[in-house]
Amino acid sequence: MSKKRKLSVVVPTYNEAGNVEVLAEKIGQALEGIDYDIFFIDDSTDDTPDILSSLAGRDPHVQFLHRVNEKGLATAVIKGFEIADGDFLACMDADLQHPPEILRPMYAALCSGADICVPSRLIKGGSDGGLNLYRKFVSGTARWMGKILLPCLKKISDPTSGLFMFRKEMLDGADLQPVGWKIMIEVLAMTDYSLVVEIPYSFQDRASGESKLSKDATLQYIEQLFGLRKRGKKHEDLLVTRWSPEFTEKMVKKYV
């Protein structure tokens, strides 16, 4: 069995007062027996910072940073990556549409030798049922554009997700210049790695709060794609392995 590694989960928050306590509790349940911490990077204008402060005082696994003069999901995640000290880094949304239970098999994937684990809604055992028809159209269009413009995304089934886990050392020397809301494609395009494992997951309905999708976010995504097309790495020899639900369960038992 591989040496157990520490996991840092980075969660950007913007007005998620109704979700953060439930999310922290569910992450703790999912990662029982694993050395972990949660870094909430918060840009909220509601009472989310007060809730996070109280939560951090009660739960030693929770840390948070409230930003006053900075905004933006991608920059919040990068800030979390900078201050987190885990061997493995994970990113997930605060709205519970990314089920915390998926963190355990993601951790197993990295323990098995993967550089990055990307849960996918689009492989056997996965589902994007938490999206309405409009959001499915937007998500599909974003994937299509990404795969056309960035060679590193072509082999990955669900490259525009905000849910992923990777080895922290991949950030060494990486020129990350995030804009907008799609941080994973920045990491995929600008870091060095060789093995990606995809595991199935089911995207969930939002538990509380409102979607942050906007016209500005869409324009920022297009800007990001063209920027990464110029400066991103090709990753032509990338190996992508897809785990079935049964194999995922087997690997969790082996490595966690």
Secondary structure, DSSP 8 states (H G I E B T S, - for coil): ------EEEEEEESS-TTTHHHHHHHHHHHTTTS-EEEEEEE--SSSHHHHHHHHHHH-TTEEEEE-SS---HHHHHHHHHHH---SEEEE--SSSSS-GGGHHHHHHHHHTT-SEEEEESSSTT-B-TTS-HHHHHHHHHHHHHHHHH-GGGTT-SSTT-S-EEEEGGGGTT------TT-HHHHHHHHS--SEEEEEE-B-----SS-----HHHHHHHHHHHHHHHHH----TT-EEEE--HHHHHHHHHHH-
